[in-house]
Amino acid sequence: MYGVKLSDIEITRRLTRLRNLEQQHEKDQRTKAKLRSEIKQLRTENADLRTQLALQQSVTESQAARIEQLEAMVFGRKPPGQSQTKLRLRLQRPATSYHRPIPPASAITKQETRSVSVCKHCSGPLSDI
């Protein structure tokens, strides 16, 4: 094979092929460099997003705990540590305890009579009372 002389056409064909391969190799090297830089950028974005996600999850957990506490306060669920007897006393409270009692006659010191002569809305005099 070393002693075989190549024709000019074969030499030209091989040189053309070599030139094409070298050009393709340069294109591939540029593409690989672009892809490597893009991968590096995506990795940094991924790391940033992971830290943001972790922060968001911690905020979400704290908000969920706070919502649970507020629901317990609003809807009257038993908060942790409250004894059962306090809950029973609160449930056994009579309906009359929610109204202010009428004061006894001895507590009344004076009586005042007030007549309505002016309209509450327009401040005009009232007639046909």
C-alpha positions, 0 to 999 in steps of 0.5 A: 500500500505504501508503494501505490501511487495515488492518482490526482483525482483520488488525491483531490477527492481525499483532500476535499473530504479532509477539508470538509471533515475539518470544517465540520469538526470546527462547527462541532467544536463551536456547537459543543462550546455553546452547549457547554456554556448553556448547560452551565447557565442552566445549572446555575438557574436550576440551583437558583430555582431550587433555593427559591423553591425551598424558601417558598416551601418554608413560607408555605409551611409557616402560612399553613401553620398560621392558617390552622391557628387562625381557623382554630381561633375563628371556628372554635376548635380546641387549641392544644393545652386547653382543658376539657372542663373549660370547654364543658363550662363554655358549652353549658352557659345559658342563653340568658347570660348573653343579655344584660339584666334589667337594673333593679328599681333601686339602681335607677337614680333619675328619669329623663324624658326626651321628645323627638322634634327633629328628623334624624336624616334631614334635620328638618322639623317633624310634624304630625307626631 
